[in-house]
Amino acid sequence: MVSELTGGYCAIVLNGIESALTKQGYFYLATSHFHREDLLEHNPQMLIERQVDGIIAVDTQIRFETALPVVTVAGHEEIDGVTNVVLNHQTAAELGVGHLLDLGHRQIAFIKGQEFSTDTAVRWETIYEAAQKRGIVVGNELVAQLEGDIGTPELGYIAAKKILALGVPFTALFAFNDISAIGAIRALQEVGLRVPEDVSVLGFDDIYAAEFHNPALTTIRQPLFEMGSLAGQTLLKRIADSQNADQILQTLTVEPKLIVRQSTVPVNKGRSARY
């Protein structure tokens, strides 16, 4: 079960899941729910009725009960019978905020994820704490939230436009994910701001397109393929040895990595973003 497949995040995770399952001769069904309440209720029941051996939920809130083994990717709730594969968001926030500060940025704008995304709350909390700890004031006028069910660059474009409309200067923007970062870059360029010369942009995820965007996107890499593979391997272990499922850790944590490319540079002290 995935939220949607347009943004790259879920597709890469599914690639990892498929790799792990097919190596062991398992076939999988994939279904998208777009965070709709009716599909969040219907889709798992449909899978259960088709007598699947287990369920992997990606960026999906668990709203169903089953005796089947369940593994989540980016699930942050502690639920009996559910194993969560999660990123170390504290380290990710430290890497991202620390990178921008090391480049001299003090006026930083932020784009938060959609309210329904399972990663939004923990990612924002850790980024906010990392910024506060370093003395960076996170003002509401420099924060916008993604809105919409489909993960396309347009959502980041709209969020960046909202920040720009308030006219508060900033020299860097930390986006919720790479897709929104790409949309934000378009919004910045439309008002005559150069990336990275006038505004540095930092993404999150390291989807396949990030390296080939112009400019190539600096980002916090989630090992998405590996997270999917780990979820698949964990589910197979639970299926094969259901009697000892409680010996598998409830939370399996993976580590992020800062990938520095062309979209972030040291702040130009002679100029801040103006519009």
Residue pairs with C-beta under 8 A, 6 or more apart in sequence:
1 30
1 31
1 32
1 33
1 43
1 44
1 47
1 55
1 56
1 57
1 58
1 60
2 10
2 13
2 14
2 30
2 31
2 32
2 33
2 58
2 59
2 60
3 10
3 32
3 33
3 34
3 35
3 58
3 59
3 60
3 117
3 151
4 10
4 32
4 34
4 149
4 150
4 151
5 11
5 14
5 32
6 150
6 151
6 152
7 150
7 151
7 152
7 177
7 179
7 207
8 151
8 178
8 179
8 205
8 207
8 208
8 209
9 59
9 151
9 177
9 179
9 205
9 207
9 224
10 58
10 59
12 207
12 208
12 224
12 225
12 228
13 58
13 73
13 224
13 225
13 227
13 228
13 231
14 30
14 58
14 228
15 225
15 228
16 224
16 225
16 226
16 227
16 228
16 229
16 230
16 231
16 232
17 28
17 56
17 58
17 228
17 229
17 231
17 232
18 28
18 228
18 232
19 225
19 228
19 229
19 232
20 228
20 229
20 230
20 231
20 232
20 233
20 236
21 27
21 28
21 232
21 235
21 236
24 236
26 53
26 236
29 47
29 50
29 52
31 39
31 43
31 46
31 47
32 39
33 39
33 40
33 43
33 60
34 149
34 150
35 61
35 114
35 116
35 117
35 149
36 149
37 63
40 60
40 61
40 63
40 64
41 63
41 64
44 55
44 63
44 64
44 66
45 64
47 55
48 55
48 64
48 66
48 68
52 68
53 68
53 69
53 239
54 68
54 69
54 70
54 71
54 235
54 238
54 239
55 66
55 68
55 69
55 70
55 71
56 70
56 71
56 72
56 73
56 231
56 232
56 235
57 70
57 71
57 72
57 73
57 75
58 72
58 73
58 74
58 228
58 231
59 73
59 74
59 117
59 118
59 119
60 72
60 75
60 118
61 77
61 116
61 118
62 70
62 72
62 75
62 77
62 79
62 82
67 81
69 81
69 83
69 235
69 238
69 239
69 242
69 245
70 79
70 81
70 82
70 83
71 82
71 83
71 84
71 85
71 231
71 234
71 235
71 238
72 82
72 83
72 84
72 85
72 118
72 231
73 85
73 86
73 227
73 228
73 231
74 85
74 86
74 87
74 118
74 119
75 82
75 84
75 85
75 86
75 118
76 84
76 86
76 118
76 119
76 121
76 122
77 84
78 84
78 250
78 251
81 245
82 250
83 234
83 235
83 238
83 248
83 249
83 250
83 251
83 252
84 250
84 251
84 252
85 227
85 230
85 231
85 234
85 252
85 254
86 251
86 252
86 253
86 254
87 119
87 222
87 227
87 253
87 254
87 255
87 256
88 253
88 254
88 255
88 256
89 119
89 122
89 123
89 126
89 256
90 126
91 255
91 256
92 123
92 126
92 204
92 220
92 222
92 256
93 123
93 126
93 127
93 129
93 130
94 130
95 220
95 256
95 257
95 258
96 127
96 130
96 174
96 202
96 204
96 220
96 258
97 108
97 127
97 130
97 131
97 134
97 136
97 174
98 130
98 134
99 202
99 218
99 258
99 260
99 264
100 108
100 172
100 174
100 200
100 202
100 264
101 134
101 136
103 172
103 200
103 264
103 265
103 266
103 267
104 266
104 267
104 269
105 171
105 172
105 200
105 267
106 136
106 171
106 267
107 142
107 169
107 170
107 171
107 172
107 272
107 273
108 131
108 136
108 138
108 142
108 170
108 171
108 172
108 173
108 174
109 142
109 143
109 144
109 160
109 163
109 170
109 172
109 173
109 174
110 124
110 127
110 138
110 142
110 143
110 144
110 173
110 174
110 175
111 143
111 144
111 145
111 146
111 156
111 159
111 160
111 163
111 173
111 174
111 175
111 176
111 180
111 181
111 184
112 120
112 123
112 124
112 143
112 144
112 145
112 146
112 176
113 119
113 120
113 123
113 124
113 145
113 146
113 176
113 177
114 120
114 145
114 146
114 147
114 148
114 149
114 155
115 145
120 176
123 176
123 204
127 174
128 138
131 138
132 138
139 168
141 163
141 166
141 168
142 163
142 166
142 168
142 170
143 163
144 159
144 160
144 162
144 163
145 159
146 155
146 156
146 159
146 176
146 180
147 155
147 158
147 159
148 154
148 155
151 177
151 179
152 179
152 183
153 179
153 180
153 182
153 183
153 186
154 183
155 179
155 180
155 183
156 175
156 176
156 179
156 180
156 181
156 182
156 183
156 184
156 187
157 183
157 184
157 186
157 187
158 183
158 187
159 180
159 183
159 184
160 173
160 183
160 184
160 187
160 188
161 187
163 170
163 173
164 187
164 188
164 191
164 275
167 275
169 272
169 273
169 274
170 199
170 272
170 273
171 198
171 199
171 200
171 267
171 268
171 272
171 273
172 199
172 200
172 201
172 202
172 264
172 267
173 181
173 184
173 188
173 199
173 200
173 201
173 202
174 202
175 181
175 184
175 201
175 202
175 203
175 204
176 204
177 203
177 204
177 205
177 207
178 203
178 204
178 205
178 206
178 207
178 209
178 210
178 217
178 219
179 205
179 207
180 203
181 201
181 202
181 203
181 204
181 217
181 219
181 263
182 203
182 209
182 213
182 217
184 201
185 195
185 201
185 213
185 215
185 263
188 195
188 198
188 199
188 201
188 273
189 195
191 275
192 275
193 199
193 273
193 275
195 201
195 215
195 263
196 215
196 262
196 263
196 264
196 265
197 265
197 268
198 268
198 271
198 273
199 273
200 218
200 263
200 264
200 265
200 267
201 217
201 218
201 263
201 264
202 218
202 219
202 220
202 263
202 264
203 210
203 217
203 218
203 219
203 220
203 263
204 219
204 220
204 222
205 219
205 220
205 221
205 222
205 224
206 219
206 220
206 221
206 222
206 224
206 259
207 224
210 216
210 217
210 219
210 259
210 261
211 217
211 261
213 263
215 261
215 262
215 263
216 261
216 262
216 263
217 261
217 262
217 263
218 258
218 259
218 260
218 261
218 262
218 263
218 264
219 259
219 261
220 256
220 257
220 258
220 259
221 256
221 257
221 258
221 259
222 254
222 256
223 254
223 255
223 256
223 257
226 254
227 254
230 252
230 254
234 248
234 252
237 248
238 245
238 248
